[in-house]
Amino acid sequence: PIRDGVLDWADRGAVWSWAGRRFAALGGAVSIDKDFRREGVSWWPTEEITDEEVDALIARAGTDPIDVLLSHDSPVLPDGIRPLSNPVLRERCERSIAQVLRAVDALRPRLVVHGHYHVRWSGLLERPWGNVRVEGLASDEQNRQHGHAWSVLALNQLAVAGE
């Protein structure tokens, strides 16, 4: 807990139950603008998702189903977001997305909620084992215009409210 009853922190690979639902967390993503940031202040070398972190999450989750995966990056590039033109950065971003997708395929959540792209969007990710709803949250700046940097999750239906 960061502030009791208000804000909690979930480490990468955390798995927990809350109100009868199983959650998992997988933070991390590539800062595409790190050339304009300061190391240790606004970007960190450890921000990218590693194979070991995904493996640890999968091991912690075990065989019981996960209902909700909370991640920083998305398991798919959101609608309207173009791949980067810089081939090195594009490859690193694609690897980050692939890490989240690997976790999705192993955990089989019904819902993934992520931030990172700062765009409010909803999508359906079709997988061989079933469909996953993906909800991207907006940034605070976009929140003023058309979206939310937060949402309310109705746990009984796994429905994201606030639109």
WOSULFEN-V805993 format. One record per residue. N is the residue number from 1. SS is DSSP state (A for helix, B for strand, O for the rest). Layout:
BEGIN
((N	SS) (N	SS))
END
This chain:
BEGIN
((1	O) (2	O) (3	B) (4	O) (5	O) (6	O) (7	B) (8	O) (9	O) (10	O) (11	O) (12	O) (13	O) (14	O) (15	B) (16	B) (17	B) (18	B) (19	O) (20	O) (21	B) (22	B) (23	B) (24	B) (25	B) (26	B) (27	O) (28	O) (29	O) (30	O) (31	O) (32	O) (33	O) (34	A) (35	A) (36	A) (37	O) (38	O) (39	B) (40	O) (41	O) (42	O) (43	B) (44	O) (45	A) (46	A) (47	A) (48	O) (49	O) (50	O) (51	A) (52	A) (53	A) (54	A) (55	A) (56	A) (57	A) (58	A) (59	A) (60	A) (61	A) (62	O) (63	O) (64	O) (65	O) (66	O) (67	O) (68	B) (69	B) (70	B) (71	B) (72	O) (73	O) (74	O) (75	O) (76	O) (77	O) (78	O) (79	O) (80	O) (81	O) (82	O) (83	O) (84	O) (85	O) (86	O) (87	A) (88	A) (89	A) (90	A) (91	A) (92	A) (93	A) (94	A) (95	A) (96	A) (97	A) (98	A) (99	A) (100	A) (101	A) (102	A) (103	A) (104	A) (105	A) (106	A) (107	A) (108	O) (109	O) (110	O) (111	B) (112	B) (113	B) (114	B) (115	O) (116	O) (117	O) (118	O) (119	O) (120	O) (121	B) (122	B) (123	B) (124	B) (125	B) (126	B) (127	B) (128	O) (129	O) (130	B) (131	B) (132	B) (133	B) (134	B) (135	B) (136	B) (137	O) (138	O) (139	O) (140	A) (141	A) (142	A) (143	A) (144	A) (145	A) (146	A) (147	O) (148	O) (149	O) (150	O) (151	O) (152	B) (153	B) (154	B) (155	O) (156	O) (157	O) (158	O) (159	B) (160	B) (161	B) (162	O) (163	O))
END
